[in-house]
Structure formats: C-alpha cells, structure tokens
Amino acid sequence: MENANTTAAIERKIEEMKDHPQWALLLPSNFEDYCEVDIRERRNEVTMLSTFPYVARVAHPESLRQPICDYIRAHYKLEQEPAVQNFDYGLWTTNDVVYPR
C-alpha cells in the first residue's frame, strides 16, 4: 500500500495479487484508511507545504488506492486479526487457496 502511489503502480499491485493468489498479505489494522481521502487533512498538507492557507475546494477527492482495497475485500479474508504481538498487522489470505496449518 505504501509504494502504490500512482495509477500504474496500483494496477501493477493488483496484477501481482492476481498472479500470485497463494501469497498471503500482511496488512496493518484499519488498512482501509489508506483508501479514504480526508479532505481536511489534504488541505492541511497543502497549507504546510506551501506555508500559505489553502481554502479552495480539493480538486481530486477520490482515493487513488480504492481499487486495491476493493480487490482485497473481494478476494481475501482476514485469517489472523491484527494484535499487539504482531505489531498490529493482520494476515489476509485469498478465498480460493487452502493454506496448511
């Protein structure tokens, strides 16, 4: 999720998940937050970077990463809940692959 910052990178990441369904995913708790756009946070970010208050409408309120979250929700299931002992990461496995225990 961290390195998928462009449309092309998002598409590559989804293709990688499609090509390797046997690979499980380690995702932080509330990984869906990466797929949401906080308009107030975006304005604050632009304000900090430009050192000038940004009060205009945000031009792109849609999330670039939403397709990744949609794909994970459709094709993976949470196998192990995020917990303190695993640094708040959860283990997600695909719905169609049976993993040995």
C-alpha positions as a Markdown table, in Angstrom:
| # | Residue | x | y | z |
|---|---|---|---|---|
| 1 | Met | 0.0 | 0.0 | 0.0 |
| 2 | Glu | 2.8 | 2.4 | 0.9 |
| 3 | Asn | 4.5 | 2.2 | -2.5 |
| 4 | Ala | 1.4 | 2.2 | -4.6 |
| 5 | Asn | 1.1 | 6.0 | -5.3 |
| 6 | Thr | 0.2 | 6.2 | -9.0 |
| 7 | Thr | -2.5 | 4.7 | -11.1 |
| 8 | Ala | 0.2 | 2.5 | -12.9 |
| 9 | Ala | 1.6 | 1.3 | -9.5 |
| 10 | Ile | -1.9 | 0.5 | -8.3 |
| 11 | Glu | -2.6 | -1.6 | -11.4 |
| 12 | Arg | 0.7 | -3.4 | -11.1 |
| 13 | Lys | 0.0 | -4.2 | -7.4 |
| 14 | Ile | -3.4 | -5.7 | -8.3 |
| 15 | Glu | -1.9 | -7.7 | -11.2 |
| 16 | Glu | 0.7 | -9.0 | -8.8 |
| 17 | Met | -2.1 | -10.2 | -6.4 |
| 18 | Lys | -3.9 | -11.8 | -9.3 |
| 19 | Asp | -0.8 | -13.6 | -10.5 |
| 20 | His | 0.1 | -14.9 | -7.0 |
| 21 | Pro | -3.0 | -15.8 | -5.2 |
| 22 | Gln | -1.0 | -18.2 | -3.0 |
| 23 | Trp | 0.8 | -15.2 | -1.4 |
| 24 | Ala | -0.9 | -14.0 | 1.8 |
| 25 | Leu | -1.0 | -10.3 | 2.7 |
| 26 | Leu | 0.2 | -8.7 | 5.9 |
| 27 | Leu | -1.8 | -5.5 | 6.3 |
| 28 | Pro | -1.9 | -3.0 | 9.1 |
| 29 | Ser | -5.1 | -2.8 | 11.2 |
| 30 | Asn | -7.5 | -0.4 | 9.5 |
| 31 | Phe | -5.7 | -0.6 | 6.2 |
| 32 | Glu | -8.8 | 0.7 | 4.6 |
| 33 | Asp | -7.8 | 4.1 | 6.0 |
| 34 | Tyr | -5.2 | 4.2 | 3.2 |
| 35 | Cys | -8.1 | 4.1 | 0.7 |
| 36 | Glu | -10.0 | 7.1 | 2.1 |
| 37 | Val | -9.4 | 10.7 | 1.4 |
| 38 | Asp | -9.6 | 13.1 | 4.3 |
| 39 | Ile | -10.3 | 16.5 | 2.7 |
| 40 | Arg | -9.4 | 18.4 | 5.8 |
| 41 | Glu | -6.1 | 16.5 | 6.1 |
| 42 | Arg | -5.3 | 17.3 | 2.4 |
| 43 | Arg | -5.9 | 21.0 | 2.9 |
| 44 | Asn | -3.6 | 21.0 | 5.9 |
| 45 | Glu | -1.0 | 19.2 | 4.0 |
| 46 | Val | -1.0 | 21.7 | 1.1 |
| 47 | Thr | -1.1 | 24.5 | 3.7 |
| 48 | Met | 2.0 | 23.1 | 5.4 |
| 49 | Leu | 3.9 | 22.5 | 2.2 |
| 50 | Ser | 3.1 | 25.9 | 0.7 |
| 51 | Thr | 3.2 | 27.9 | 4.0 |
| 52 | Phe | 0.0 | 29.6 | 2.9 |
| 53 | Pro | -3.6 | 28.7 | 3.9 |
| 54 | Tyr | -5.3 | 26.5 | 1.3 |
| 55 | Val | -9.0 | 27.0 | 1.5 |
| 56 | Ala | -10.1 | 26.1 | -2.1 |
| 57 | Arg | -12.1 | 23.0 | -3.0 |
| 58 | Val | -10.0 | 19.9 | -3.2 |
| 59 | Ala | -9.7 | 19.0 | -6.9 |
| 60 | His | -9.4 | 15.2 | -6.5 |
| 61 | Pro | -11.4 | 13.9 | -3.5 |
| 62 | Glu | -11.4 | 10.4 | -4.9 |
| 63 | Ser | -9.0 | 7.8 | -3.5 |
| 64 | Leu | -6.3 | 6.6 | -5.8 |
| 65 | Arg | -5.9 | 3.4 | -3.7 |
| 66 | Gln | -9.6 | 2.5 | -3.6 |
| 67 | Pro | -9.2 | -0.3 | -6.3 |
| 68 | Ile | -6.6 | -2.1 | -4.1 |
| 69 | Cys | -9.0 | -2.1 | -1.1 |
| 70 | Asp | -11.9 | -3.2 | -3.3 |
| 71 | Tyr | -9.8 | -6.1 | -4.7 |
| 72 | Ile | -8.6 | -7.2 | -1.2 |
| 73 | Arg | -12.2 | -7.1 | 0.2 |
| 74 | Ala | -13.5 | -9.1 | -2.8 |
| 75 | His | -10.7 | -11.8 | -3.0 |
| 76 | Tyr | -9.2 | -12.1 | 0.5 |
| 77 | Lys | -10.4 | -12.9 | 4.0 |
| 78 | Leu | -8.9 | -12.0 | 7.4 |
| 79 | Glu | -7.1 | -15.1 | 8.6 |
| 80 | Gln | -5.5 | -13.6 | 11.7 |
| 81 | Glu | -6.6 | -10.4 | 13.4 |
| 82 | Pro | -4.1 | -7.6 | 14.0 |
| 83 | Ala | -2.8 | -7.7 | 17.5 |
| 84 | Val | -0.1 | -6.1 | 19.6 |
| 85 | Gln | 2.1 | -9.2 | 19.5 |
| 86 | Asn | 2.2 | -9.0 | 15.7 |
| 87 | Phe | 2.7 | -5.2 | 15.6 |
| 88 | Asp | -0.9 | -4.5 | 14.7 |
| 89 | Tyr | -0.7 | -6.3 | 11.4 |
| 90 | Gly | -3.3 | -8.9 | 10.2 |
| 91 | Leu | -2.8 | -11.8 | 7.9 |
| 92 | Trp | -5.1 | -11.9 | 4.9 |
| 93 | Thr | -5.4 | -15.0 | 2.7 |
| 94 | Thr | -7.2 | -15.5 | -0.6 |
| 95 | Asn | -10.6 | -17.0 | -0.6 |
| 96 | Asp | -9.7 | -19.8 | -3.1 |
| 97 | Val | -6.4 | -21.1 | -1.8 |
| 98 | Val | -6.2 | -23.6 | 1.1 |
| 99 | Tyr | -3.2 | -22.9 | 3.3 |
| 100 | Pro | -1.7 | -25.6 | 5.6 |
| 101 | Arg | -1.9 | -25.0 | 9.3 |
